Amino acid sequence: MSLTTLKSFVDSAYLDFEITGINAVQSSMKPGIMGILVRDEYICLILDEKLSKIAEIFPQYCVFDPEMEYVTCIQDWLVDVDEDGETIWTWTWSERDIEWFSQHIGAFSDVGLKPVNAIQWVRKHGRARGLRKPHSLEKYMIEVGHKFPKVGYASNLIQSLREYDTLKRSVDDKFRKIAFDLLIYNYHDCYGMREVMLDMHGHQSPFSPIDEFKVEE
């Protein structure tokens, strides 16, 4: 089965981690959240207890449960959003996300998904359009005209939210705003990745962002 047909892209999952740390120092890397998008359905797993209040503010999207196996959570969620079992592939923007999933969640085979590094499937098309290194997702989203939120770096948002927990500060409007910014950032990384894959392979997107996460023109 071809991975680059319209149906394949539509039926696929799109996965993105937001993690803090220094790439060159692997021991410093710490997961914050992981989002998955399938068609119009989005779920965000909260992987750091210091960020657990995000799930209390946005229970319609987020899950935090340290007693729960996240593999089971994803399995159950996929059954709900993909009743026909058509979602086989999950696209990520880097090999790191594939490694982080295995390290912090479990085996992709346990949730019935096969990971694919998106960059390997768009780099040639990007070069044909004049795009050069670094082949960042943001650069490709701009190229295909996808409007994404300008909320700063996800790592900085995560650190700001962690400070609330460290300092035992109560949730306030500022916390809610930062939490929403982190969530909309992650959502558009997943959604924008799909827009990039569709556009780069000559397909028109049949999707529109969730109303709550739409970015004003």
Residue pairs with C-beta under 8 A, 6 or more apart in sequence:
1 8
2 8
3 89
3 116
3 121
4 121
4 201
6 198
6 203
8 89
9 194
9 197
9 198
9 201
9 203
10 39
10 206
11 39
11 82
11 86
11 87
11 88
11 89
12 38
12 87
12 88
12 89
12 90
12 91
12 194
13 36
13 37
13 38
13 78
13 87
13 89
13 90
13 91
13 113
14 36
14 37
14 38
14 90
14 91
14 92
14 190
14 191
14 193
14 194
15 34
15 35
15 36
15 37
15 90
15 91
15 92
15 97
15 101
15 115
15 190
16 34
16 35
16 92
16 93
16 97
16 186
16 189
16 190
16 193
17 31
17 32
17 33
17 34
17 96
17 97
17 100
17 101
18 32
18 33
18 34
18 35
18 154
18 155
18 157
18 158
18 182
18 185
18 186
18 189
19 29
19 30
19 31
19 32
19 100
19 155
20 29
20 30
20 32
20 155
20 158
20 159
21 28
21 29
21 30
21 155
22 28
22 29
23 29
30 48
31 47
31 48
31 100
31 104
32 47
32 48
32 51
32 154
32 155
32 158
32 182
33 44
33 45
33 46
33 47
33 48
33 51
33 54
33 62
33 158
33 182
33 183
33 186
34 44
34 45
34 47
34 100
34 101
34 104
34 105
35 42
35 43
35 44
35 45
35 186
35 187
35 189
35 190
36 42
36 43
36 44
36 45
36 74
36 77
36 90
36 190
37 187
37 190
37 191
37 194
38 78
38 81
38 82
38 87
39 81
39 207
40 207
40 210
41 77
41 80
41 81
42 61
42 187
42 190
42 191
42 210
43 61
43 62
43 63
43 74
43 77
44 54
44 58
44 61
44 62
44 63
44 183
44 186
44 187
45 62
45 63
45 64
45 70
45 73
45 74
45 105
46 52
46 54
46 55
46 62
46 63
46 64
47 70
47 104
48 158
48 162
49 64
49 66
49 165
50 161
50 162
50 165
50 166
51 64
51 158
51 161
51 162
51 165
52 64
53 161
53 164
53 165
53 171
53 175
53 179
54 62
54 64
54 161
54 179
54 182
54 183
55 62
55 63
55 64
56 171
57 171
57 176
57 179
57 180
58 179
58 180
58 183
61 183
62 183
63 70
63 73
65 73
69 106
70 104
70 105
70 106
71 105
71 106
71 107
71 110
71 111
74 105
74 111
75 110
75 111
75 112
78 87
78 111
78 112
78 113
81 87
85 112
87 112
87 113
88 112
88 113
88 114
89 113
89 114
89 115
89 116
90 108
90 113
90 114
90 115
90 116
91 115
91 116
91 118
91 193
91 194
91 197
92 98
92 101
92 115
92 116
92 117
92 118
92 193
93 117
93 118
93 119
93 137
93 189
93 193
94 117
94 119
95 117
97 115
98 108
98 115
98 117
101 108
101 115
102 108
108 114
108 115
118 193
118 196
118 197
119 135
121 197
121 200
121 201
122 135
122 140
122 196
122 197
122 200
123 135
125 200
125 201
126 135
126 139
126 140
126 143
126 200
129 143
131 139
131 140
131 143
137 189
137 192
137 193
137 196
138 148
140 192
140 196
140 200
141 148
141 188
141 192
141 195
141 196
143 196
144 195
144 196
144 199
144 200
145 199
146 188
146 191
146 192
146 195
146 196
147 215
147 217
148 185
148 188
148 189
148 192
148 215
149 181
149 184
149 185
149 188
149 215
151 157
151 181
151 182
151 184
151 185
152 181
154 182
154 185
154 186
157 178
157 181
157 182
157 185
158 182
160 178
161 175
161 178
161 179
161 182
163 169
164 171
164 175
169 175
183 213
184 213
184 215
187 209
187 210
187 213
188 209
188 213
188 215
191 207
191 209
191 213
194 205
194 207
195 205
195 207
198 204
198 205
199 205
208 214
209 215
